[in-house]
């Protein structure tokens, strides 16, 4: 039985991951500031091996108390994505970087860390990207994540880091800002998608496959310790236009390819996942399957605009 602290456990990934850990028989502490409320935890909050603590990773004193209770820390807490980080750079830096530093300072050499990084640390890449590719993040989000990686590498001995592909899919703490999720929502509710740089290629990974890599790493710790892994699947390499076309199989809508607009992350490359695949990890949910499940749910997901009259 592991004693696991999950920072940001009430978020998009944590609310999928924690039930997986509880099913393994682990004891789990969720440490979260509940910016989006506790509802993502309600379907398992009564589990006897589950504890909930409200706290912010910027509060090093409160964080360190919880860290001392754990064998393993899974660090998910953060301001995620370049739009959210760009809207408030100071908050992004204090949460993403200072929060990681607080965690590193609170941990002992014996405790294990699993860190959620991102493929955005690579920046603009020509061709196929591996873990050995040069990093050069172009956004605050990517820079925050790379700086956090270096904090943990410099200060800790017992870690594994994941650079995730672009995530999609249904979660109890649903995010509609992610590209595939957003495309499905637009197609259903607006009957159109306005897309730029449709020829740009990136890799997508389902949220369930993101979550499942953590228990996989716990089971393969000796092999994976001290390494960085790209997490995704070769089947998830799509252009934005190909993703939009997946929607047309399920939703009738108009696709407009705009001449104006750019991805600030400059993501236009395929990603190689051979390193983690050699250990036996495989992503299971395809983009097509994920789009189907999104279509089932997104019809019921509406965003209220208080400045607009509704009939």
C-alpha positions as CSV (number, residue, x, y, z in Angstrom):
1,X,0.0,0.0,0.0
2,X,1.4,3.4,-1.1
3,X,0.7,6.6,0.7
4,X,0.3,9.1,-2.2
5,X,-0.2,12.8,-2.1
6,X,-1.8,14.2,-5.3
7,X,-1.4,18.0,-5.6
8,X,-4.2,19.4,-7.8
9,X,-6.1,16.2,-7.4
10,X,-9.5,17.7,-8.0
11,X,-8.5,18.8,-11.5
12,X,-9.0,17.4,-15.0
13,X,-6.4,14.6,-14.6
14,X,-6.6,14.1,-10.8
15,X,-10.3,13.3,-10.8
16,X,-9.6,10.4,-13.2
17,X,-6.3,9.3,-11.6
18,X,-7.3,9.1,-7.9
19,X,-9.9,6.4,-8.4
20,X,-7.3,4.3,-10.2
21,X,-4.9,4.7,-7.2
22,X,-7.7,3.8,-4.7
23,X,-8.5,0.7,-6.8
24,X,-4.8,-0.3,-6.4
25,X,-5.3,-0.2,-2.7
26,X,-3.3,3.0,-2.1
27,X,-4.1,5.6,0.5
28,X,-4.5,9.0,-1.2
29,X,-4.4,12.6,0.0
30,X,-5.8,15.1,-2.4
31,X,-4.3,18.6,-1.9
32,X,-6.2,21.2,-3.9
33,X,-7.3,24.8,-3.6
34,X,-10.7,23.9,-5.1
35,X,-10.7,26.8,-7.6
36,X,-13.4,24.9,-9.5
37,X,-15.1,23.4,-6.5
38,X,-15.1,19.8,-5.0
39,X,-17.7,18.3,-7.3
40,X,-15.1,16.3,-9.3
41,X,-14.3,14.3,-6.2
42,X,-17.9,13.5,-5.1
43,X,-18.1,10.1,-6.7
44,X,-15.3,8.7,-4.6
45,X,-14.9,11.1,-1.7
46,X,-16.3,8.7,0.9
47,X,-13.7,6.0,0.1
48,X,-12.0,5.0,3.4
49,X,-8.5,5.4,2.0
50,X,-9.1,8.9,0.7
51,X,-8.4,12.2,2.4
52,X,-9.1,15.7,1.2
53,X,-7.1,18.8,2.2
54,X,-7.8,22.3,1.0
55,X,-4.5,24.1,0.3
56,X,-2.4,26.0,-2.1
57,X,1.1,24.9,-3.3
58,X,2.3,28.4,-2.7
59,X,1.7,27.8,1.0
60,X,4.9,26.0,1.8
61,X,4.1,25.4,5.5
62,X,0.7,23.8,4.8
63,X,2.1,21.9,1.8
64,X,5.1,20.5,3.8
65,X,2.8,19.0,6.5
66,X,1.0,16.9,3.8
67,X,4.2,16.0,2.0
68,X,5.6,14.4,5.2
69,X,2.7,12.0,5.3
70,X,3.4,10.5,1.8
71,X,5.7,8.0,0.3
72,X,5.0,9.3,-3.2
73,X,4.0,12.7,-4.5
74,X,2.2,13.1,-7.8
75,X,2.4,16.8,-8.7
76,X,-0.4,17.9,-10.9
77,X,-1.2,21.3,-9.4
78,X,-0.7,24.3,-11.7
79,X,-2.0,26.9,-14.0
80,X,-2.3,24.8,-17.2
81,X,-2.1,25.9,-20.8
82,X,-0.6,29.0,-22.4
83,X,-3.9,31.1,-22.5
84,X,-4.4,30.7,-18.8
85,X,-0.8,31.5,-18.0
86,X,-0.6,34.5,-20.4
87,X,-3.7,36.0,-18.8
88,X,-2.0,36.3,-15.4
89,X,1.8,35.7,-15.7
90,X,2.5,36.5,-12.1
91,X,0.1,33.9,-10.9
92,X,1.4,31.4,-13.4
93,X,5.0,31.9,-12.2
94,X,4.1,31.7,-8.5
95,X,1.9,28.6,-8.8
96,X,3.8,26.7,-11.4
97,X,7.4,27.5,-10.5
98,X,7.3,28.6,-6.9
99,X,4.9,25.8,-6.1
100,X,7.3,23.3,-7.6
101,X,10.2,24.8,-5.6
102,X,8.1,24.6,-2.4
103,X,7.4,21.0,-3.1
104,X,11.1,20.2,-3.8
105,X,12.1,21.9,-0.6
106,X,9.5,19.9,1.4
107,X,10.5,16.5,0.1
108,X,13.2,14.1,1.4
109,X,15.6,12.2,-0.8
110,X,13.7,8.9,-0.2
111,X,10.3,10.2,-1.3
112,X,9.3,9.5,-4.9
113,X,8.0,12.3,-7.3
114,X,5.9,11.9,-10.4
115,X,5.8,15.2,-12.2
116,X,3.3,16.2,-15.0
117,X,5.2,18.3,-17.5
118,X,4.2,19.0,-21.1
119,X,5.4,18.6,-24.7
120,X,5.2,22.4,-24.9
121,X,8.7,22.5,-23.4
122,X,10.1,21.5,-26.9
123,X,8.8,24.6,-28.6
124,X,9.3,24.7,-32.4
125,X,10.6,21.4,-33.7
126,X,11.4,20.2,-37.2
127,X,10.4,16.6,-37.9
128,X,9.9,14.0,-35.1
129,X,10.4,14.9,-31.5
130,X,12.1,12.6,-28.9
131,X,13.0,13.0,-25.3
132,X,16.5,13.9,-26.6
133,X,15.2,16.8,-28.7
134,X,16.4,20.3,-27.7
135,X,14.0,22.2,-25.5
136,X,13.0,25.7,-26.4
137,X,9.6,26.6,-24.9
138,X,8.0,29.7,-26.5
139,X,5.2,30.4,-24.0
140,X,5.0,31.2,-20.3
141,X,3.4,27.8,-19.7
142,X,6.1,25.9,-21.5
143,X,8.9,27.9,-19.7
144,X,7.2,27.3,-16.3
145,X,7.1,23.6,-16.9
146,X,10.7,23.4,-18.1
147,X,11.9,25.5,-15.1
148,X,10.0,23.1,-12.8
149,X,11.6,20.1,-14.4
150,X,15.1,21.6,-13.7
151,X,14.1,22.4,-10.1
152,X,13.3,18.7,-9.4
153,X,16.3,17.4,-11.3
154,X,18.6,19.6,-9.3
155,X,17.1,19.0,-5.9
156,X,15.7,15.5,-5.9
157,X,17.1,12.0,-6.6
158,X,13.9,9.9,-6.9
159,X,11.7,11.2,-9.7
160,X,10.0,10.4,-13.0
161,X,8.7,13.1,-15.4
162,X,6.1,12.9,-18.1
163,X,5.9,15.2,-21.1
164,X,2.3,14.8,-22.2
165,X,0.8,15.2,-25.6
166,X,-2.2,17.5,-26.0
167,X,-4.9,15.9,-23.8
168,X,-8.6,15.4,-24.7
169,X,-11.6,13.5,-23.4
170,X,-14.2,13.4,-20.7
171,X,-13.4,13.9,-17.1
172,X,-15.4,14.9,-14.0
173,X,-13.6,18.2,-14.1
174,X,-14.3,18.7,-17.8
175,X,-12.1,21.2,-19.7
176,X,-13.6,22.6,-22.8
177,X,-10.5,24.7,-23.7
178,X,-8.5,21.8,-25.0
179,X,-8.4,21.6,-28.8
180,X,-10.4,18.4,-29.5
181,X,-12.9,19.1,-26.7
182,X,-13.4,22.6,-28.0
183,X,-13.8,21.5,-31.6
184,X,-16.6,19.1,-30.5
185,X,-18.3,21.7,-28.4
186,X,-18.2,24.3,-31.2
187,X,-19.5,21.8,-33.8
188,X,-22.5,20.8,-31.6
189,X,-23.5,24.2,-30.3
190,X,-22.3,26.7,-32.9
191,X,-22.7,24.4,-35.9
192,X,-19.3,25.7,-37.1
193,X,-15.6,25.6,-36.3
194,X,-13.3,28.4,-37.2
195,X,-9.8,26.9,-37.5
196,X,-6.4,28.3,-38.3
197,X,-3.2,26.5,-39.2
198,X,-5.2,23.4,-40.1
199,X,-2.1,21.8,-41.6
200,X,-0.2,21.9,-38.3
201,X,0.4,18.5,-36.8
202,X,0.4,17.6,-33.1
203,X,-0.1,14.5,-31.0
204,X,-3.2,13.9,-28.8
205,X,-3.7,11.6,-25.8
206,X,-6.9,10.7,-24.0
207,X,-7.2,11.7,-20.4
208,X,-7.6,8.1,-19.2
209,X,-4.3,7.2,-20.8
210,X,-2.7,10.2,-19.2
211,X,-3.9,9.1,-15.8
212,X,-3.0,5.4,-16.3
213,X,0.7,6.2,-16.8
214,X,1.1,7.1,-13.1
215,X,0.2,3.6,-11.7
216,X,2.2,2.2,-14.5
217,X,5.2,4.1,-13.4
218,X,4.7,3.1,-9.7
219,X,4.8,-0.5,-10.9
220,X,7.9,0.0,-13.0
221,X,9.8,2.4,-10.7
222,X,13.2,0.8,-10.8
223,X,13.2,0.9,-14.6
224,X,11.8,4.4,-15.0
225,X,13.4,6.3,-12.1
226,X,15.4,9.4,-13.1
227,X,14.0,9.5,-16.6
228,X,11.8,11.8,-18.7
229,X,9.2,10.2,-20.9
230,X,7.0,11.5,-23.7
231,X,3.5,10.2,-23.1
232,X,1.1,9.5,-25.9
233,X,0.8,7.2,-28.9
234,X,1.9,7.3,-32.5
235,X,-1.8,6.8,-33.5
236,X,-2.5,10.2,-31.9
237,X,-0.5,12.1,-34.5
238,X,-3.0,14.3,-36.3
239,X,-3.2,17.6,-38.1
240,X,-5.8,20.0,-36.8
241,X,-7.8,19.5,-40.0
242,X,-7.8,15.8,-39.5
243,X,-9.2,16.3,-36.0
244,X,-11.9,18.6,-37.4
245,X,-12.8,16.0,-40.0
246,X,-13.4,13.4,-37.2
247,X,-16.2,15.5,-36.0
248,X,-17.9,15.4,-39.4
249,X,-18.5,11.7,-38.9
250,X,-20.8,12.5,-36.0
251,X,-21.9,16.1,-36.2
252,X,-23.1,18.2,-39.2
253,X,-21.3,21.5,-39.1
254,X,-19.5,24.1,-41.2
255,X,-15.7,24.2,-41.1
256,X,-14.1,27.6,-41.8
257,X,-10.3,27.6,-42.4
258,X,-9.2,31.1,-41.4
259,X,-6.1,32.8,-42.8
260,X,-5.5,34.7,-39.5
261,X,-4.4,33.1,-36.2
262,X,-1.4,31.2,-34.9
263,X,-0.5,28.7,-32.3
264,X,1.9,30.5,-29.9
265,X,3.4,27.1,-28.9
266,X,4.4,26.5,-32.6
267,X,3.4,22.9,-32.2
268,X,3.8,21.4,-35.7
269,X,5.6,18.1,-35.4
270,X,5.1,14.4,-34.7
271,X,6.3,12.9,-31.4
272,X,8.1,9.6,-30.8
273,X,6.9,7.5,-27.9
274,X,9.2,4.5,-28.3
275,X,11.0,5.1,-25.0
276,X,7.9,4.4,-22.8
277,X,6.4,1.9,-25.2
278,X,9.5,-0.3,-24.7
279,X,8.6,-0.7,-21.1
280,X,5.1,-1.9,-21.9
281,X,3.0,1.3,-21.7
282,X,0.4,1.7,-24.4
283,X,-2.3,4.3,-24.9
284,X,-5.6,2.6,-25.4
285,X,-8.2,5.3,-26.4
286,X,-8.0,6.5,-30.0
287,X,-8.9,10.0,-31.1
288,X,-11.9,8.6,-33.0
289,X,-13.2,6.8,-29.8
290,X,-12.6,10.0,-27.7
291,X,-14.5,12.1,-30.2
292,X,-17.5,9.7,-30.0
293,X,-17.6,10.0,-26.2
294,X,-17.3,13.8,-26.3
295,X,-20.2,14.0,-28.8
296,X,-22.3,12.0,-26.2
297,X,-21.6,14.6,-23.5
298,X,-21.0,17.9,-25.1
299,X,-24.6,18.3,-26.2
300,X,-25.4,18.9,-22.5
301,X,-22.5,21.2,-21.7
302,X,-23.6,24.8,-22.1
303,X,-21.9,28.1,-21.1
304,X,-24.1,30.8,-19.8
305,X,-23.3,34.4,-21.0
306,X,-24.8,36.8,-18.4
307,X,-24.9,39.7,-20.9
308,X,-27.1,37.9,-23.4
309,X,-30.9,37.5,-23.3
310,X,-31.9,33.8,-23.6
311,X,-35.3,32.7,-24.8
